[in-house]
Amino acid sequence: YTSKDLHLMRHYIIRILMLAIPIALQNLINVGVSVTDTLMIGSISEEQMSGISYANQPYFIFTTVLFGLASGSIVLTAQYWGKRETEPIRAILGLMLRIGVVTGFLVSLFVLISPETAMSIFTNEPEIIAYGTKYLRIVGFSYMFSGFTGVYLMSMRSTGNVYVSACIYGISFILNVFLNWVLIFGHFGMPRMEIQGAATATLISRILESLLTIGYMYCLEKKVHFKLKDLFHKTRKYWSNLVRFSIPVLLSEVCWGVGISVQAAIIGRLGKSAITASSYINQVQQLAGIILIGFGVGAGIVMGNIIGEGKEKEALQISRVLLKVSAILGAIVAAAVLAFRPIAPDFINCSSETADMIQNMLFGAAYLLFFQAFTILTMAGILRGSGDTIYCTTLDILTLFVLKLGLGLFVANVLKLHPVIVYVILCSDEMIKTLLTVPRILKGKWIYHTTMD
């Protein structure tokens, strides 16, 4: 590289980090809500902790839909923002918000009408189903609020506006932790509600997030000028590009979310210890992957901006550098998980069998996170930001059906392998995706222009 190239790369790396850090902070706050629930309830019993974890599976699938809607809009709006065109951004965001709120309503309807059915999809343990049902009957009312807040704040990232989401979710997180402490354990004269207290705290926090978001939208946001009336903005002229570039992103995220939930459902029929261990490991993975997601999403936004500005050569150069950065980040995160392994079970009240399974599953978590550093950068970042969305969707669908549904069900139900081995096999989709996406990045034939002239 010439000195000019190196200077340019430093410039873009700094731009990515300026986005990645607040995005990672926002993710930390979001994950912190579920981790706080898990640790507080986990100090009471592992059955209640597993109940929360499995009751949150419908919400997890729903959040992947939200992330898919927001990411799908970012594929287009990041390039429109590179050209400083705001009307298309308002129109696309309005459509995605409509879909997010309606989807939230439908998911709420399902878990509120039949919470036992929702739980039985993922586990056959009666005690865990009973606890999860109590949680869903309260938290189910929060999904429409999450649908609005999540899509709006994530979509604003395409304009480089990432700090407001960290602030809003930060305020919500503080309230959630306080209410958890009060309602779960019964402080300040409140009744001891345990798992129902955690659900109530979450519902109140989600309502607050929506109110803060609307306040920001009308009083402080100065770039896009989106208002609630734009929910009904006409989008007909953008449909061809939405179908070509955004819908595949939504499908990709849904497939990924379904894949994780299929994994939970497979492990959810391997006994209480396996359920508790996987529930706990899921929280560790989310915490450990925070910086990876922030870096990948930041890279996707910057890549979209660069391509929108017509700087394709620079996009190709920076993509190769980002692969090296991902390898370093993946190694650091995997090493941190392995270092945490000896003390991991000490944070919850669990049996010795569950503790051993947690420690063994953490080897699989480190393996997953190392390769996830590449897949988040390549699929959720570079390829998605450049408009190469159909390739990513195809890969997600294939790994879902071949590895998660096919091989996962076979080794668990036919070969009846140990739960730890089943878990490691289920995590292998990240390695396969890495082997297929990294060469594509290096070849450089993945740039598409998603905006309309």
Secondary structure, 3 states (H helix, E strand, C coil): CCHHHHHHHHHHHHHHHHHHHHHHHHHHHHHHHHHHHHHHHHCCCHHHHHHHHHHCHHHHHHHHHHHHHHHHHHHHHHHHHHCCCCHHHHHHHHHHHHHHHHHHHHHHHHHHHCHHHHHHCCCCCHHHHHHHHHHHHHHHHHHHHHHHHHHHHHHHHHHCCCHHHHHHHHHHHHHHHHHHHHHHHCCCCCCCCCHHHHHHHHHHHHHHHHHHHHHHHHHCCCCCCCCHHHHHCCCHHHHHHHHHHHHHHHHHHHHHHHHHHHHHHHHCCCCHHHHHHHHHHHHHHHHHCHHHHHHHHHHHHHHHHHHHCCCHHHHHHHHHHHHHHHHHHHHHHHHHHHHHHHHHHHHCCCCHHHHHHHHHHHHHHHHHHHHHHHHHHHHHHHHHHCCCHHHHHHHHHHHHHHHHHHHHHHHHHHCCCCHHHHHHHHCCHHHHHHHHHHHHHHHCCCCCCCCCC
